[in-house]
Amino acid sequence: MQLLLKRILLMIPTLFGVSVLVFFLMAISGDPVRSLLPADASREQIEAVRKELHLDKPIYIRYGMWLNDAFHGNLGKSYTGSNLPVAPELLRRLPATLELGVITMFFATLLSVLVAVLSVRKPGGAFDQTARTVIFVFLAMPGFWLGIELIILFSRRLGWFPPAGQGEGSFWANIPSHLAHLALPAITLGVGTAASLCRVLRASLLEVLHSDFVRTARAKGLSSNVVLIRHALRNALIPFITLSGLTIAGLLEGSIIIESVFAWPGIGQWMVDAIKGRDAPVVMAGVLLTAVIYSAVNLVVDVLYTVVDPRVRLDGGAGR
């Protein structure tokens, strides 16, 4: 429990460092006032808006004001969103991004485990060689290009899935419609994710299958399927869990582009619009949320290590 508390406390300087870096990068990226006012705006109008947004103050004072507000749950107001508070809009859009992320991760995990297990049954066989080729293709394929191609094929030509949007109502109120709208963006995000996970799990499984305990299990007369699933798979999961944890958090970054391609009403599309308009409060909120998720996922991954392999202690040592 003390180790968990220590890990949680270590998240504070991480989040602080991220917030400082992003705030200063946004400050030097350009003046957002120019994008808020017409080109023929007078100097008095520009200075009035700058004063209203506190952009006339030194950068360290502005950061101090933002940090104080953030500690009290106030993430500021959007520059370009009709001066609306950022926090409520973030909470409104978060479920859509989580919905896409959960479905994508479920699809990617299921596909990667299935392909990896089938590949190592006969290493170098026809299925294994085909799977490895497909993995490298999807690893090299840009997500936004794949998304556009999927829209052209499955939406425009075949008419199987909607090209954009989320569907009407909440997820549980209209599951078929939401799943139909989720299909193309989840596949777009999921195939690249599955390729990365499958590559790592396949390599880990091949290494474990040459271990002494696997030879012992085979010598006892256990079938190949039992040895592979019950003995090898669990011991091959640690690198897979590590990459899965980073992937879950990384889906937020990947969704920034994919949500724009599919007009998915989540945080990603909101962030793209904010970056274009130099809307610092929105960008700060999105990046801070991503940093929190990264830190939390890393903590969960550390805990899962001890579940998968009890020899691994939470303090980074090995059990005796």
Buried (B, 14 or more C-beta within 10 A) or exposed (E): EEEEEEBEEEBEEBBEEBBEEBBEEBBEEEEBBEEBBEEEBEEEBBEBBBEEBEBEBEEEEBBEEBEEBBEEEBBBBBBBBEEEBBBEBBEEBEBBBBBBBBBBBEBBBEBBBEBBBBBBBEEEEEEBEEBBEBBEEBEEBEBBEBBBEBBEEBBEEEEEBBBBEBBEEEBEEBEEBBBBBBBBBBBBBBBBBBBBBBBBBBBBBBEBBEBEEBEEBBEEEBEEEBBBEEBBBEBBBBBBBBBBBBBBBBBBEBBBBBBBBBBBBBBBBBBBBBBEBBBBBBBBBBBBBBBBBBBBBBBEBBEBBEEBBEEBBBEEEEEE
